[in-house]
């Protein structure tokens, strides 16, 4: 199934890198480029590409503005590209829309392209458009995040300020909160709690661990995409392999 791909990025080297990777795939019949959002809108309307790798952060018209300008119903399948926008990453995951983190690795790109090709072959356009609309609504109207937690223990309720929590770990249907020298047991699942936390402040690094990013002092790669994080209080935590892309964002400067 031959298909046309549009690369949208204001960085020429970023576009060149993706173009080289796309050249390895025999099903890619044509690669188009746009160096800004305005050009992207024109190319989409004129050439109607099948797939687009869209940079989130561009001057003047960013990736989300491109979608709003074109309209979700007229959009090709989208793989978002971002350098450090943790909140956007969370939104993409919630809505099952793929994304790539800069710098883009060959292995991650191949997986993303394969997923996009499966999407083009099997998924109706209407479903993809609904996902894009849901994503835009999520970003335009972000959910309110928790500021403090009420922990019931020994016949009383203790209030814990969320920003005071150093890290959290799963304990079956509970979550153990570590805040300084204090520990609290909260009756909630890890997945439910994660959705209520500020993604700019908390990062899930393991299926059983969420960490306050402001408490991270050092980050050390170990093996197989795993990392050891040392907190300011000396606690050492190891990330899980499937969370390696998330942890990598901690080491990326926003320039």
C-alpha positions in Angstrom: 0.0 0.0 0.0 1.9 3.1 -1.2 1.3 6.3 0.7 2.4 9.9 0.9 4.0 11.4 4.0 4.2 15.0 5.0 7.0 16.2 7.4 6.2 19.4 9.3 9.1 20.9 11.4 10.8 24.2 11.5 14.2 22.5 12.0 15.7 21.5 8.6 17.9 18.8 10.2 14.9 17.3 11.9 13.1 17.0 8.6 16.2 15.6 6.9 16.6 12.9 9.6 13.0 11.8 9.2 13.3 11.8 5.4 16.3 9.5 5.6 14.4 7.1 7.8 11.4 7.2 5.5 13.6 6.4 2.5 14.2 2.9 3.9 10.5 2.0 3.6 9.4 0.8 0.2 5.7 1.7 0.8 6.4 5.4 1.1 5.8 6.7 -2.4 6.4 10.4 -1.8 7.7 12.6 1.1 6.6 16.2 1.3 7.9 18.9 3.6 6.7 22.0 5.3 8.9 24.3 7.4 6.1 25.9 9.4 2.4 25.5 10.2 1.2 27.8 7.4 3.0 25.8 4.8 1.6 22.6 6.3 -1.9 23.8 6.0 -1.3 24.6 2.3 0.3 21.2 1.5 -2.5 19.3 3.3 -5.2 21.1 1.4 -3.3 20.7 -1.9 -1.7 17.3 -1.8 -3.9 15.5 0.8 -1.1 13.3 2.3 -1.9 10.0 4.0 0.3 10.5 7.0 1.9 13.5 8.7 4.7 13.8 11.2 3.8 17.0 12.9 6.0 19.0 15.2 4.1 20.3 18.2 6.2 23.4 19.0 6.7 25.7 16.0 6.8 29.5 15.9 3.7 31.5 14.8 1.5 28.4 14.1 2.1 25.3 16.2 1.0 21.8 15.5 -2.3 22.1 17.3 -3.1 25.3 15.4 -2.5 23.4 12.1 -5.2 20.9 13.1 -7.6 23.6 14.1 -7.0 25.5 10.8 -7.4 22.4 8.5 -10.2 20.8 10.6 -10.1 17.3 12.0 -12.3 15.9 9.3 -9.7 16.9 6.6 -6.6 15.8 8.5 -4.4 12.9 7.5 -3.2 10.4 10.1 -0.9 12.2 12.5 2.2 11.2 14.4 3.1 14.1 16.8 6.7 15.1 17.4 7.8 16.9 20.5 10.9 17.7 22.5 9.7 18.2 26.0 6.0 18.7 26.4 5.2 16.3 29.1 1.5 17.3 29.3 1.0 16.8 25.5 2.6 13.4 25.8 0.1 12.3 28.4 -2.7 13.6 26.3 -1.4 11.6 23.3 -1.2 8.4 25.3 -4.8 8.8 26.7 -6.1 9.2 23.2 -4.0 6.4 21.7 -2.4 8.8 19.2 1.3 8.1 18.6 4.1 10.6 19.3 7.9 10.8 18.9 10.3 12.4 21.3 13.2 14.4 19.9 15.9 13.4 19.3 14.1 10.7 17.3 15.8 7.3 17.5 15.7 4.9 14.5 14.2 2.1 16.6 11.4 4.3 17.9 10.7 5.7 14.5 10.4 2.3 12.9 7.9 1.3 15.6 5.9 4.5 15.1 5.8 4.1 11.3 4.7 0.5 11.6 1.9 1.6 13.9 0.9 4.4 11.5 0.8 2.0 8.6 -1.4 -0.4 10.5 -3.6 2.5 11.3 -3.9 3.5 7.7 -4.8 0.0 6.6 -7.3 -0.9 9.3 -8.8 2.1 11.0 -11.6 4.2 9.6 -10.9 7.9 9.1 -13.8 8.9 11.2 -12.3 7.2 14.3 -9.0 9.0 13.8 -10.7 12.3 13.4 -12.7 11.8 16.6 -9.4 11.0 18.5 -7.8 14.2 17.2 -10.9 16.2 18.3 -10.7 14.6 21.7 -7.0 15.5 22.0 -7.7 19.1 21.2 -10.5 19.2 23.7 -8.2 17.7 26.3 -5.5 20.3 25.8 -7.9 23.2 25.5 -9.8 22.2 28.7 -7.3 20.4 30.9 -8.6 18.5 33.9 -8.1 20.1 37.3 -5.3 18.4 39.2 -5.2 17.5 42.9 -3.6 20.0 45.3 -3.8 18.0 48.4 -5.0 14.5 49.5 -7.1 13.5 52.5 -5.6 10.4 54.1 -7.7 8.6 56.7 -5.8 6.8 59.4 -6.3 5.8 63.1 -9.8 7.4 63.2 -8.7 10.8 61.9 -8.0 12.5 58.5 -4.6 13.8 57.7 -4.2 16.3 54.8 -1.1 15.9 52.7 -0.1 18.7 50.3 0.6 17.0 46.9 3.7 19.1 46.2 5.2 17.9 49.5 5.2 14.2 48.3 8.6 13.0 47.2 7.5 9.8 45.5 4.7 7.2 45.5 4.6 3.4 45.2 1.8 1.0 44.5 0.7 -1.4 47.3 -2.0 -3.6 45.8 -5.2 -1.4 45.9 -3.4 1.3 47.9 -0.6 3.8 47.2 2.1 4.5 49.7 2.9 8.2 49.8 6.4 9.2 50.8 6.6 12.9 52.0 9.8 13.7 53.9 10.0 11.4 56.9 6.2 10.8 56.8 4.5 7.9 55.0 0.8 7.7 54.3 -1.3 4.9 52.8 -4.0 6.0 50.4 -6.8 3.7 49.3 -6.7 4.3 45.5 -5.1 2.5 42.5 -2.0 3.8 40.9 -3.7 4.4 37.6 -6.5 6.4 39.1 -4.2 8.6 41.1 -1.8 9.2 38.2 -4.7 10.7 36.1 -5.4 13.3 38.9 -1.8 14.5 39.3 -0.2 17.5 37.6 2.0 15.9 34.8 4.3 18.9 35.0 5.1 17.9 38.6 4.8 14.1 38.7 6.2 11.4 36.4 5.4 7.7 36.4 8.7 5.9 35.9 7.6 2.4 36.7 4.2 0.6 36.8 4.6 0.8 40.6 6.4 4.2 41.0 5.5 7.8 40.5 8.1 10.5 41.4 8.0 14.2 42.0 10.3 15.6 39.3 11.4 18.5 41.6 12.9 15.9 44.0 15.1 14.3 41.4 18.8 15.1 41.9 20.5 12.7 39.5 19.6 10.4 36.6 21.8 7.5 35.6 21.2 5.0 32.7 21.8 1.4 33.7 20.7 -1.2 31.1 18.0 -2.0 28.6 16.5 1.5 28.7 16.3 1.5 32.5 17.5 4.4 34.7 18.3 4.9 38.4 17.0 8.1 39.8 18.5 9.6 42.9 16.3 11.9 44.9 17.4 14.9 47.0 16.8 12.8 50.1 19.1 10.1 48.9 16.4 7.6 47.9 17.3 5.6 44.8 14.5 4.5 42.4 14.8 2.4 39.3 12.6 3.0 36.3 10.9 0.4 34.2 11.9 -0.4 30.7 8.6 0.6 29.1 8.8 4.1 30.7 12.3 4.9 29.3 11.0 7.4 26.8 9.3 9.3 29.6 12.4 9.3 31.7 14.5 10.5 28.8 12.6 13.8 28.8 14.0 14.6 32.2 17.5 14.9 30.6 16.4 17.2 27.7 16.9 20.9 28.0 14.1 23.0 26.4 16.4 24.6 23.8 
